[in-house]
Amino acid sequence: MKQRILVVEDDDMIRRLIKINLEKHHYDVVEAADGEEAKQVFLNTHPCLVILDLMLPKVSGEAFFQWVRAQERNEVSVIMLSAKSRTSDKIEGLKMGADDYITKPFEPEELVAHVEAVLRRTGQFCQKIVHGGLCIKPRKGEVQLYDADIPLTKHEFNLLYFFMQHPNVIHDRETLISHLYPNAETSVMDRTVDAHIKKLREKIEEDTSNPQRIQTVRGMGYKFVTQ
């Protein structure tokens, strides 16, 4: 799965240039033009890295950066962009906790090189699958829905992880049972899987009477639908 990068930049031309060059290097890029929009995009997409212009409308780059760190998102790397080129400005940005600091103007390939260097150092901390604001971190055993931590049992977590690894595919109950109970010495009833899914839906669906993420396919099984 491609690593996702959030580009927060109010200059449309610069933002587009960054996006084009990162996508050429096979990154998944999402965008925001101001600090308020950046918060919503961040919560919906859970990026691995943020390229952050410090001079933003509505919410400053510094304020957005502090918001990201306040979420305990230390696995998210941040590269600051700024027209401030004094050494003291760079030092201040790095002291705030940024992973890198790049001054404007810059060459697109230079920025890509900085992105690659940062992700080589920090990418192992950003192992996640994200669909429509739902984020699972298999190495940490964590699940988040937008900005909220979702506590799951072992079987609920394994079931959700399996679904998110295979989105938009119908899985029959036998497949799900063999995944959840690979070493079961006795047979596991179909309704055991149904019970796990019922509990999981209660935690990740807005309306359990009309589930949008984990859908029942009548006569066939269940399907995790990407938002």
VOPAGU-2260 file (C-alpha; in pm, 1 decimal, decimal comma):
REM VOPAGU-2260
SITE   aa  ch    i         X         Y         Z
SITE  MET   A    0       0,0       0,0       0,0
SITE  LYS   A    1     126,3     347,2     -89,6
SITE  GLN   A    2     239,2     578,2     188,0
SITE  ARG   A    3      -2,3     868,4     224,5
SITE  ILE   A    4     120,1    1228,8     241,4
SITE  LEU   A    5     -87,7    1532,0     334,4
SITE  VAL   A    6      21,3    1854,1     162,4
SITE  VAL   A    7     -99,6    2165,2     347,4
SITE  GLU   A    8     -28,3    2470,6     132,9
SITE  ASP   A    9    -248,5    2768,9      47,9
SITE  ASP   A   10     -74,0    2846,6    -281,0
SITE  ASP   A   11    -260,5    2638,0    -539,4
SITE  MET   A   12      29,2    2628,5    -784,6
SITE  ILE   A   13     284,7    2516,5    -526,6
SITE  ARG   A   14      45,3    2259,0    -380,9
SITE  ARG   A   15     -26,9    2117,5    -725,5
SITE  LEU   A   16     344,9    2103,9    -811,6
SITE  ILE   A   17     420,6    1913,5    -491,7
SITE  LYS   A   18     132,9    1670,8    -552,2
SITE  ILE   A   19     237,4    1594,7    -910,9
SITE  ASN   A   20     597,9    1524,4    -816,9
SITE  LEU   A   21     512,4    1308,0    -516,8
SITE  GLU   A   22     265,8    1104,5    -720,3
SITE  LYS   A   23     537,1    1047,1    -980,9
SITE  HIS   A   24     729,1     876,1    -700,6
SITE  HIS   A   25     427,9     659,1    -613,6
SITE  TYR   A   26     303,8     835,7    -301,6
SITE  ASP   A   27     -65,8     873,7    -224,9
SITE  VAL   A   28    -122,6    1249,1    -186,2
SITE  VAL   A   29    -411,0    1431,4     -18,8
SITE  GLU   A   30    -438,0    1812,1       0,2
SITE  ALA   A   31    -556,8    2099,8     213,7
SITE  ALA   A   32    -544,2    2473,5     145,0
SITE  ASP   A   33    -575,1    2600,6     502,7
SITE  GLY   A   34    -538,2    2487,0     861,4
SITE  GLU   A   35    -907,2    2417,4     922,6
SITE  GLU   A   36    -940,2    2202,1     613,2
SITE  ALA   A   37    -614,1    2028,6     705,4
SITE  LYS   A   38    -762,5    1904,2    1034,3
SITE  GLN   A   39   -1056,6    1741,3     857,9
SITE  VAL   A   40    -841,0    1585,4     587,0
SITE  PHE   A   41    -598,8    1460,3     851,5
SITE  LEU   A   42    -874,8    1288,5    1051,2
SITE  ASN   A   43   -1027,6    1135,4     737,3
SITE  THR   A   44    -705,5    1003,6     585,7
SITE  HIS   A   45    -452,5     946,2     870,0
SITE  PRO   A   46    -139,9    1030,9     665,8
SITE  CYS   A   47     209,6     905,5     739,6
SITE  LEU   A   48     370,2    1241,6     664,1
SITE  VAL   A   49     257,2    1604,7     647,4
SITE  ILE   A   50     423,0    1867,5     429,7
SITE  LEU   A   51     321,2    2183,4     610,6
SITE  ASP   A   52     341,7    2543,6     497,8
SITE  LEU   A   53     375,3    2762,6     806,8
SITE  MET   A   54     199,1    3066,6     657,0
SITE  LEU   A   55    -162,3    2946,8     636,4
SITE  PRO   A   56    -502,3    3117,3     654,3
SITE  LYS   A   57    -757,4    3039,2     930,0
SITE  VAL   A   58    -521,9    2823,5    1139,3
SITE  SER   A   59    -147,5    2886,6    1126,6
SITE  GLY   A   60      96,9    2614,9    1033,9
SITE  GLU   A   61     245,8    2627,2    1384,3
SITE  ALA   A   62     -99,3    2585,8    1543,1
SITE  PHE   A   63    -184,3    2295,2    1313,4
SITE  PHE   A   64     148,5    2131,2    1393,1
SITE  GLN   A   65      80,9    2160,6    1766,9
SITE  TRP   A   66    -267,6    2014,8    1710,6
SITE  VAL   A   67    -118,0    1713,0    1532,1
SITE  ARG   A   68     129,8    1650,8    1812,0
SITE  ALA   A   69    -143,2    1696,2    2074,2
SITE  GLN   A   70    -326,8    1403,6    1916,2
SITE  GLU   A   71     -29,3    1187,6    2019,2
SITE  ARG   A   72      39,1    1134,7    1650,3
SITE  ASN   A   73     410,2    1094,0    1698,2
SITE  GLU   A   74     411,2     832,4    1423,4
SITE  VAL   A   75     321,4    1111,2    1178,0
SITE  SER   A   76     625,3    1288,9    1036,1
SITE  VAL   A   77     612,3    1660,0     953,9
SITE  ILE   A   78     822,3    1855,8     705,4
SITE  MET   A   79     781,7    2230,3     747,9
SITE  LEU   A   80     786,3    2465,2     447,1
SITE  SER   A   81     860,0    2832,4     497,3
SITE  ALA   A   82     987,3    3143,0     322,5
SITE  LYS   A   83    1173,7    3218,1     646,1
SITE  SER   A   84    1528,0    3117,1     565,0
SITE  ARG   A   85    1723,9    3239,4     867,1
SITE  THR   A   86    1910,0    2972,4    1060,3
SITE  SER   A   87    1723,1    3074,2    1375,0
SITE  ASP   A   88    1388,8    3005,4    1201,1
SITE  LYS   A   89    1502,1    2657,1    1097,2
SITE  ILE   A   90    1625,2    2583,4    1447,7
SITE  GLU   A   91    1295,8    2698,6    1596,7
SITE  GLY   A   92    1098,6    2470,7    1362,7
SITE  LEU   A   93    1314,6    2171,1    1446,2
SITE  LYS   A   94    1294,4    2247,5    1817,7
SITE  MET   A   95     913,9    2239,6    1788,4
SITE  GLY   A   96     950,4    1878,3    1679,9
SITE  ALA   A   97     946,5    1893,5    1300,9
SITE  ASP   A   98    1129,0    1612,2    1124,3
SITE  ASP   A   99    1268,3    1846,8     858,6
SITE  TYR   A  100    1254,2    2211,4     749,9
SITE  ILE   A  101    1271,1    2329,0     388,5
SITE  THR   A  102    1288,8    2690,9     277,5
SITE  LYS   A  103    1111,2    2839,5     -23,8
SITE  PRO   A  104    1180,8    2846,2    -310,0
SITE  PHE   A  105    1281,4    2482,4    -352,7
SITE  GLU   A  106    1327,2    2238,1    -636,9
SITE  PRO   A  107    1060,2    1965,7    -654,3
SITE  GLU   A  108    1320,5    1688,1    -666,5
SITE  GLU   A  109    1485,0    1835,0    -358,1
SITE  LEU   A  110    1157,8    1810,2    -169,5
SITE  VAL   A  111    1106,2    1450,5    -284,1
SITE  ALA   A  112    1456,4    1363,7    -162,2
SITE  HIS   A  113    1375,4    1510,5     179,9
SITE  VAL   A  114    1047,6    1315,2     190,9
SITE  GLU   A  115    1225,2     989,9     106,9
SITE  ALA   A  116    1491,5    1054,8     371,7
SITE  VAL   A  117    1235,1    1129,7     643,9
SITE  LEU   A  118    1024,2     824,3     561,0
SITE  ARG   A  119    1331,2     600,6     563,0
SITE  ARG   A  120    1381,7     707,7     925,5
SITE  THR   A  121    1021,3     709,7    1040,0
SITE  GLY   A  122     818,4     498,9     797,3
SITE  GLN   A  123     830,2     189,1    1019,1
SITE  PHE   A  124     624,3     377,6    1277,2
SITE  CYS   A  125     346,5     439,4    1026,5
SITE  GLN   A  126     212,7      95,7     942,4
SITE  LYS   A  127    -159,9     143,0     895,6
SITE  ILE   A  128    -459,4      80,2     670,9
SITE  VAL   A  129    -712,5     360,6     631,8
SITE  HIS   A  130   -1055,8     365,1     474,3
SITE  GLY   A  131   -1292,3     658,9     518,1
SITE  GLY   A  132   -1159,8     782,3     851,1
SITE  LEU   A  133   -1127,9     430,0     994,9
SITE  CYS   A  134    -764,3     352,9    1069,5
SITE  ILE   A  135    -613,6      25,5    1190,2
SITE  LYS   A  136    -252,9      -1,1    1309,7
SITE  PRO   A  137    -166,8    -371,9    1314,3
SITE  ARG   A  138     175,8    -333,4    1477,4
SITE  LYS   A  139      30,3    -129,4    1761,8
SITE  GLY   A  140    -299,1    -314,1    1790,3
SITE  GLU   A  141    -486,1      16,8    1767,9
SITE  VAL   A  142    -798,0     130,1    1584,7
SITE  GLN   A  143    -915,4     487,9    1542,3
SITE  LEU   A  144   -1233,3     623,9    1390,4
SITE  TYR   A  145   -1159,5     982,5    1290,5
SITE  ASP   A  146   -1023,5    1122,9    1619,2
SITE  ALA   A  147   -1151,5     856,5    1859,5
SITE  ASP   A  148    -975,0     543,5    1980,4
SITE  ILE   A  149   -1190,3     232,8    1935,6
SITE  PRO   A  150   -1127,6     -49,2    2187,6
SITE  LEU   A  151   -1167,1    -391,5    2027,3
SITE  THR   A  152   -1135,7    -746,6    2153,8
SITE  LYS   A  153    -874,2    -974,5    1996,0
SITE  HIS   A  154   -1127,7   -1138,4    1763,5
SITE  GLU   A  155   -1288,5    -806,6    1669,7
SITE  PHE   A  156    -947,6    -661,3    1586,5
SITE  ASN   A  157    -842,7    -963,7    1378,2
SITE  LEU   A  158   -1174,9    -961,1    1196,5
SITE  LEU   A  159   -1152,8    -590,7    1113,9
SITE  TYR   A  160    -789,0    -625,5    1005,4
SITE  PHE   A  161    -883,8    -908,5     769,6
SITE  PHE   A  162   -1173,1    -708,0     625,5
SITE  MET   A  163    -959,9    -395,2     573,1
SITE  GLN   A  164    -686,9    -597,6     403,0
SITE  HIS   A  165    -947,9    -730,0     158,3
SITE  PRO   A  166   -1194,8    -446,3      95,2
SITE  ASN   A  167   -1495,3    -480,1    -134,4
SITE  VAL   A  168   -1464,1    -860,8    -138,9
SITE  ILE   A  169   -1739,7   -1094,1     -17,7
SITE  HIS   A  170   -1625,6   -1339,9     249,2
SITE  ASP   A  171   -1841,2   -1635,4     349,0
SITE  ARG   A  172   -1870,2   -1738,3     713,0
SITE  GLU   A  173   -1646,9   -2042,7     662,8
SITE  THR   A  174   -1360,3   -1820,5     544,4
SITE  LEU   A  175   -1402,7   -1585,5     838,6
SITE  ILE   A  176   -1420,1   -1874,1    1086,4
SITE  SER   A  177   -1099,6   -2029,4     949,8
SITE  HIS   A  178    -926,8   -1692,3     982,6
SITE  LEU   A  179   -1043,7   -1625,5    1337,9
SITE  TYR   A  180   -1006,7   -1981,7    1467,0
SITE  PRO   A  181    -732,0   -2148,7    1258,7
SITE  ASN   A  182    -648,3   -2406,6    1525,9
SITE  ALA   A  183    -994,6   -2475,1    1661,9
SITE  GLU   A  184   -1028,3   -2836,6    1776,2
SITE  THR   A  185   -1407,3   -2824,1    1763,6
SITE  SER   A  186   -1639,2   -2676,3    1504,8
SITE  VAL   A  187   -1725,9   -2309,7    1539,2
SITE  MET   A  188   -2084,5   -2214,5    1467,3
SITE  ASP   A  189   -2173,7   -1953,2    1206,7
SITE  ARG   A  190   -2352,8   -1743,2    1464,0
SITE  THR   A  191   -2022,1   -1695,9    1649,9
SITE  VAL   A  192   -1896,3   -1491,4    1353,9
SITE  ASP   A  193   -2230,2   -1311,2    1337,7
SITE  ALA   A  194   -2192,0   -1215,3    1704,4
SITE  HIS   A  195   -1840,9   -1076,5    1647,4
SITE  ILE   A  196   -1963,5    -874,1    1350,9
SITE  LYS   A  197   -2259,7    -743,0    1549,4
SITE  LYS   A  198   -2024,9    -618,7    1823,9
SITE  LEU   A  199   -1782,6    -474,2    1569,4
SITE  ARG   A  200   -2059,9    -286,3    1393,4
SITE  GLU   A  201   -2168,8    -134,3    1724,0
SITE  LYS   A  202   -1822,3      21,9    1751,3
SITE  ILE   A  203   -1754,2     141,8    1396,2
SITE  GLU   A  204   -2093,7     203,6    1234,0
SITE  GLU   A  205   -2293,0     524,5    1271,7
SITE  ASP   A  206   -2619,8     335,5    1229,0
SITE  THR   A  207   -2609,1     -35,9    1309,2
SITE  SER   A  208   -2953,2     -83,4    1152,3
SITE  ASN   A  209   -2806,3      33,7     820,9
SITE  PRO   A  210   -2435,1     -54,6     827,8
SITE  GLN   A  211   -2221,6     113,9     563,4
SITE  ARG   A  212   -1879,4     -36,6     635,9
SITE  ILE   A  213   -1947,7    -405,2     703,8
SITE  GLN   A  214   -2239,7    -505,2     485,3
SITE  THR   A  215   -2431,0    -831,0     471,6
SITE  VAL   A  216   -2456,2    -991,7     129,7
SITE  ARG   A  217   -2761,0   -1213,6     155,2
SITE  GLY   A  218   -2688,7   -1581,7     101,2
SITE  MET   A  219   -2315,6   -1518,6      55,2
SITE  GLY   A  220   -2153,5   -1358,0     359,8
SITE  TYR   A  221   -2008,3   -1020,7     452,6
SITE  LYS   A  222   -1821,3    -746,1     269,8
SITE  PHE   A  223   -1617,2    -451,4     399,4
SITE  VAL   A  224   -1709,2    -154,7     178,9
SITE  THR   A  225   -1465,5     133,7     142,6
SITE  GLN   A  226   -1610,9     478,3     203,7
